[in-house]
Structures are given as C-alpha cells and as structure tokens.
C-alpha cells in the first residue's frame, strides 16, 4: 500500500531487525515449543515490533535484515567478520519463521544482497532527509553515525533514545565523529582492525583534541608514550578501518521511503504461526482477549491476574517496614540502607511477562524478611502519584548493582535477564 508522504509529523520508522534478533537470542533464556523448536528470539522480536508499532501507529514502518552471503566489505577486507563463529543452529532455525510472521503483520521487510542492514537503513534515512523525521530502532552502536537533527536512534528493548546530545553524552564525540572513533578503536565482533591499546575514551580524547581522524594521522608525532608508538605503527590501516566502519548511504533500492507503509495484517497466517509456535499470549492478543504485549490496558502478572486501566496497580504499602518511594530523599535513605546491609534482594516490575516487549515500571528491594521498598517510575493510570524518573532511579542504584563485591539476590532468571539488559545497555 503506497500512501503519499504528506503528513510529515509522523517519522519514518526503520527497524534494525538483525540487531534485535541477535540480541534477543543471546540475551534471554532459550524458549522452545512442545516439539523442541526454538522460539525465544522470534517471540522477543515480534513483541518488540508490536510495541514499537503502537508507539508510531501512523508512520511508514519497515524492518531491515542482513541478507545471507558476503558483502562488499568482505571484498575490501577478506578478514571482515572472519572471526565470527558459525551461526548457532537454534538461531538460524528462527530466521525464516520470524520473516514470515513479520510479513504476516503487514510490515515491509527489506534485505539487499551484498550490503548490510545498516547500509539499507542509512540509505533510507538519507533519502528521507528534509521530508520527515526518521526514527531508527536498533541496539547497534554503529548507527550512531547516522544521527542528525532529524534522525534519532531508539533502543526499544531498553527504552533509550539517542539524539545528537545523547550521542555526545554516550560516546564523548559528535555523530559526525563516530566513524573516526570506530576506526581508531576497531571492532572485535566485525574484526575491524583498530589501533591496539586504544579504547573509546582515548579515541574520544584524541578526536576532541585534534578534531578528526585525518588530523590525528597528520599530527601523530604529538601523541606521546606507548600509546603514541602504537598509533604511529598502525597508521597505515586506519583508512581501511574507516571505510569498513562507514555506513553506505547510496544503496540502490527497489523500495523508497514513500513505499514503506504497512498493509493490513493477515490474521489467518498470524494465527497459524502463533499456534505452531505455541505463542498463547500472542494468540490472545490477536483475538483481543489478553495482554497486547505493548503496554496496553492489561498487564500480565504471576498467577494470571491482571491490572485494568484506572485501577491502582502499585503494591500496597503496609504500615511499619514496607514503603513506596516517591521522592529523592526517601530513595537516598534507602540507598544508604542497601549500602549498609550485608546483602539485598532486587526485583523488577514490568508491563508483561514477554521479556522483550516488557517495559520496566518499577523496582523493588528488600534487606530483611520484613523490610522492603518499591520504587515506581512508569505507572500511568488515573490517579497515579507523582513518581521519580527512571533515570533518577537507575543512576541512584547503578553503583550498587554494578558492584561485584556487593551480594545481591535476584528473584528468577527472567528478572535477571531484564535487569542485565536494563543496565548494560546504558
């Protein structure tokens, strides 16, 4: 379905399907149906897509995957990605079914031979420039080089946004310098050679001092010490590293931005796939009977109960040793209590039991059997109290949660997976 791009307030949404597929497979506990078919990565990506579409219901929307086979970068550098192990068979088995489910939802799905998903995304974002904003949904840091005043990165799994200021805060450089930073640091996953001993902080320091990779190369003699020697002895590989790290933004595509409007879902095909994959929650959502997996009006909880819109779903604060934290002073007092405790228990409250689709709405912790607190930061219902922001809570808890010497008790593996994703991605 092609619709004229007249309503420029709705951004073009480009989903990096490959990055989410790998992230879902490696970050979450494995799931299978009763026949042993792996399904966890499919479930995670599908729920993420549904949630994302609900955030941008009137936008052009496409999902981009890497095509099988080598790319032009392998021709430039035969060792590109050469160190990657063969794809796990359980991951490979989920790719084709996932593609079919995405098509059944009506989402345009794009794969272009000899280039990567990043290149397709970069081309579509560049072609859209000036006509409407672009939202790129990804967990891949390399795409930060595409950020402009009109292009924003959104990590739907961790609910984080990177605009120009966010790129500067996260990487220490501007989006225009990301390629140079990647050339200097290299990439062990893609086997892009960088400068040995140069990490992101050193690379950012040099780029802020000298301005660009070209200037760093021209003034390499000014860099002292062992790190300077390493730079000078590897200058010859920097141009290649920069080329490998640069997203190609002029890929010839059969579909342009104006063609990327979703069609109506094929519910019969979706129902068939969800039955085969044994996605009961997705089947209920398809029939309008359950959690929509995207922060809708019903929230899955243990035991099959649900909280309906308009009802208070904050845990009841009982007198004495249980407390709901709604302000910075109370949070600071509890942080001190956790610091002083020999260990503490930590858990997350989410909008769904579907891990990849779940949004964090609060966290809880306990120091004894009868002394605990809950910190809401994402409860949105009629009459909900004012709450601290997720950023405030995250930054207050970060030192404790990242301290390997501080004993912590998690409720279960899914909770641990969500907590891991919540921390590392930030």
Secondary structure, DSSP 8 states (H G I E B T S, - for coil): -------TTS-EEEEEHHHHHHHHHHHS---B-TT--B-HHHHHHHHHHHHHHHHTTTS-EEEE---SS--HHHHH-TTTTTT-----HHHHHHHHHHHHHHHHTT-EEE--TTS-HHHHHHHHHHHHTTTS-EEEE-S-GGGGGG--SSEEEEETTTTEEE-HHHHHHHHSS-GGGHHHHHHHH-BTTTTB---TT--HHHHHHHHHHHSSHHHHHHTGGG--HHHHHHHHHTGGGHHHHHHHHS-------SS-GGG-------HHHHHHHHHHHT-HHHHHHHTTSS--SSS-SEEE-GGG-EEETTS--S----TTTEEEE-SHHHHHHHHHHHHHSSEEEEEEEES-SSTTT--EEEEEEEEETTEEEEEESS--STT------HHHHHHHHHHHHH-TTSEEEES-HHHHHHHHHHHHT-
